[in-house]
Amino acid sequence: MRTYDGMTAEERVSARRRRIMEAGLDLFHAQGYPRTSIRAVLRRSGLQGRYFAENFSSLDELMAEILKEVNREEAAKCQEALDAAGTRRDRARGILDVLARGVTDDPRKGRVKLIESLAAGPLAARERRRGMGQMAGLVQSLLREDWPDPGIDVTAMSLAVVGGVNQILLNWADGSFHFSREGVVDQTLHLFEAVAEFGGAPHRA
């Protein structure tokens, strides 16, 4: 297999893709999706136009791929929290802490996921829905541990929890809420526990 600068052709394609994704992540965070162009991404990455087309069909697809990577990283960490020993409350807190750390550990990823991806197109919107559905599945697995009331749809309530948590995190990320990371975890845990308690209690019309 022929190499150039010690890299195969496949490795060079992968490296260029990574440079473009990092450039997009930087710019989406620093100046916002609406003010970012493909030309700006290329300038930031130091690559020529043909290399963008080699990997992405549009800026929307670039956003969707960045979002997919962020969702994949968070889902893996949330699954670890779900699989950990402890009470349901402990494991729910673990998941919520992962999501809060997603805002603080790399602010670029937090802002792009929660705020800038909203301004992108249908590909990013589809990936947002997929990621939220995956997270709702994890929440649902916790709620089902004690959900005796068949009159309340646990799938719908799981989606409601994820949507509510997402909105709290969004407002925290944009500076509307002035919680510490521990504080935002506490607030989102209150929401989870309220839904869990409601579903675990006898339903009254």
C-alpha positions as CSV (number, residue, x, y, z in Angstrom):
1,M,0.0,0.0,0.0
2,R,1.4,3.4,-1.1
3,T,1.8,6.1,1.5
4,Y,2.5,9.8,1.5
5,D,4.1,11.4,4.5
6,G,3.6,8.1,6.3
7,M,-0.2,8.1,5.7
8,T,-2.2,5.9,3.4
9,A,-4.8,7.5,1.0
10,E,-7.6,6.5,3.3
11,E,-5.8,8.0,6.3
12,R,-5.3,11.3,4.5
13,V,-9.0,11.4,3.6
14,S,-9.9,10.8,7.3
15,A,-7.4,13.4,8.5
16,R,-8.9,16.0,6.1
17,R,-12.4,15.2,7.3
18,R,-11.3,15.7,10.9
19,R,-9.7,19.1,10.0
20,I,-12.9,20.2,8.4
21,M,-15.1,19.0,11.3
22,E,-12.9,20.7,13.8
23,A,-12.9,23.9,11.8
24,G,-16.7,23.8,11.5
25,L,-17.0,23.2,15.3
26,D,-14.8,26.1,16.0
27,L,-16.6,28.5,13.7
28,F,-20.2,27.4,14.6
29,H,-19.3,28.0,18.2
30,A,-17.4,31.3,17.7
31,Q,-19.6,33.1,15.2
32,G,-22.8,30.9,14.9
33,Y,-24.1,28.7,12.1
34,P,-25.9,31.5,10.1
35,R,-22.7,33.5,9.9
36,T,-20.5,30.6,8.8
37,S,-19.8,29.7,5.2
38,I,-18.1,26.8,3.5
39,R,-15.4,29.2,2.4
40,A,-14.8,30.2,6.0
41,V,-14.6,26.5,7.1
42,L,-12.0,25.9,4.3
43,R,-10.0,28.9,5.3
44,R,-10.0,27.8,8.9
45,S,-9.0,24.2,8.0
46,G,-6.4,25.3,5.5
47,L,-7.8,23.0,2.8
48,Q,-9.0,23.5,-0.7
49,G,-12.7,23.4,-1.8
50,R,-12.5,20.0,-3.4
51,Y,-11.7,18.5,0.0
52,F,-15.0,19.8,1.4
53,A,-16.9,18.1,-1.4
54,E,-14.9,14.9,-0.8
55,N,-16.7,14.6,2.6
56,F,-19.8,16.8,2.8
57,S,-22.5,17.9,0.4
58,S,-23.4,21.0,2.3
59,L,-22.8,23.0,5.5
60,D,-26.0,21.4,6.9
61,E,-24.4,18.0,6.4
62,L,-21.3,19.1,8.2
63,M,-23.4,20.3,11.1
64,A,-25.3,17.0,11.1
65,E,-22.1,15.0,11.2
66,I,-20.7,17.0,14.1
67,L,-23.9,16.6,15.9
68,K,-23.9,12.9,15.3
69,E,-20.4,12.6,16.8
70,V,-21.4,14.6,19.9
71,N,-24.5,12.5,20.3
72,R,-22.6,9.3,20.0
73,E,-20.0,10.4,22.6
74,E,-22.7,11.5,25.1
75,A,-24.8,8.3,24.5
76,A,-21.9,6.1,25.3
77,K,-21.1,7.9,28.5
78,C,-24.8,8.0,29.5
79,Q,-25.0,4.2,29.0
80,E,-22.1,3.8,31.3
81,A,-23.9,5.8,33.9
82,L,-27.1,3.8,33.4
83,D,-25.1,0.5,33.8
84,A,-23.4,1.7,37.0
85,A,-24.4,0.3,40.4
86,G,-26.7,2.4,42.5
87,T,-30.3,3.5,42.9
88,R,-32.4,4.7,40.1
89,R,-31.9,8.2,41.4
90,D,-28.1,7.7,41.4
91,R,-28.1,6.5,37.8
92,A,-30.4,9.3,36.7
93,R,-28.1,11.8,38.3
94,G,-25.2,10.2,36.5
95,I,-26.9,10.6,33.1
96,L,-27.8,14.2,33.8
97,D,-24.2,14.9,34.9
98,V,-22.9,13.6,31.6
99,L,-25.3,16.0,29.8
100,A,-24.2,18.9,31.9
101,R,-20.6,18.2,31.4
102,G,-21.3,18.2,27.7
103,V,-21.8,21.9,28.1
104,T,-18.8,22.7,30.3
105,D,-16.1,20.2,29.3
106,D,-16.1,21.4,25.7
107,P,-18.2,24.6,25.3
108,R,-18.0,24.3,21.5
109,K,-19.8,21.0,21.5
110,G,-22.4,22.2,24.1
111,R,-23.3,25.3,22.2
112,V,-23.4,23.6,18.8
113,K,-25.6,20.8,20.0
114,L,-28.0,22.9,22.0
115,I,-28.1,26.2,20.1
116,E,-26.4,26.5,16.8
117,S,-27.8,23.2,15.3
118,L,-31.3,24.8,15.6
119,A,-30.3,27.2,12.8
120,A,-29.1,24.5,10.4
121,G,-31.2,22.6,7.9
122,P,-33.1,19.3,7.6
123,L,-30.1,17.0,8.0
124,A,-29.1,18.5,11.3
125,A,-32.8,18.6,12.4
126,R,-33.1,14.9,11.7
127,E,-29.9,14.1,13.7
128,R,-31.2,16.2,16.6
129,R,-34.5,14.2,16.6
130,R,-32.5,10.9,16.4
131,G,-30.3,11.9,19.3
132,M,-33.2,13.0,21.5
133,G,-35.0,9.8,20.7
134,Q,-32.0,7.8,21.7
135,M,-31.7,9.7,25.0
136,A,-35.4,9.2,25.6
137,G,-34.8,5.5,25.3
138,L,-32.3,5.6,28.1
139,V,-34.7,7.6,30.3
140,Q,-37.5,5.2,29.5
141,S,-35.4,2.3,30.7
142,L,-35.0,4.0,34.1
143,L,-38.7,5.0,34.4
144,R,-39.9,1.5,33.5
145,E,-38.2,0.1,36.7
146,D,-41.2,1.4,38.6
147,W,-44.1,2.5,36.3
148,P,-47.2,0.5,37.2
149,D,-49.8,2.9,35.8
150,P,-50.8,1.8,32.3
151,G,-52.9,4.9,31.9
152,I,-49.7,7.0,31.5
153,D,-47.6,6.5,28.4
154,V,-44.0,6.0,29.6
155,T,-42.6,6.7,26.1
156,A,-44.4,10.0,25.9
157,M,-43.2,10.9,29.4
158,S,-39.6,10.0,28.6
159,L,-39.7,12.3,25.6
160,A,-41.1,15.0,27.8
161,V,-38.2,14.6,30.3
162,V,-35.6,14.8,27.5
163,G,-37.3,17.8,26.0
164,G,-37.5,19.6,29.4
165,V,-33.9,18.8,30.3
166,N,-32.7,19.9,26.9
167,Q,-34.4,23.3,27.3
168,I,-32.9,23.8,30.8
169,L,-29.5,23.0,29.4
170,L,-30.0,25.3,26.5
171,N,-31.0,28.2,28.7
172,W,-28.0,27.4,30.9
173,A,-25.7,27.3,27.9
174,D,-26.8,30.7,26.6
175,G,-26.4,32.3,30.0
176,S,-30.1,32.7,30.9
177,F,-29.6,30.5,34.0
178,H,-26.8,31.1,36.4
179,F,-26.5,27.7,38.0
180,S,-23.3,25.8,38.7
181,R,-22.9,22.5,37.0
182,E,-24.0,20.7,40.2
183,G,-27.0,23.1,40.4
184,V,-28.2,22.4,36.9
185,V,-27.9,18.7,37.5
186,D,-30.1,19.2,40.6
187,Q,-32.7,21.1,38.7
188,T,-32.9,18.6,35.9
189,L,-33.0,15.7,38.5
190,H,-36.1,17.4,40.1
191,L,-37.8,17.1,36.7
192,F,-36.9,13.5,36.3
193,E,-38.1,12.6,39.8
194,A,-41.4,14.5,39.4
195,V,-42.2,12.5,36.3
196,A,-41.0,9.2,37.9
197,E,-43.2,9.9,41.0
198,F,-46.2,10.8,38.9
199,G,-45.9,7.6,36.8
200,G,-45.3,5.4,39.9
201,A,-48.4,6.7,41.7
202,P,-52.0,5.4,41.0
203,H,-53.5,7.5,38.2
204,R,-56.4,9.6,39.1
205,A,-58.6,11.2,36.5
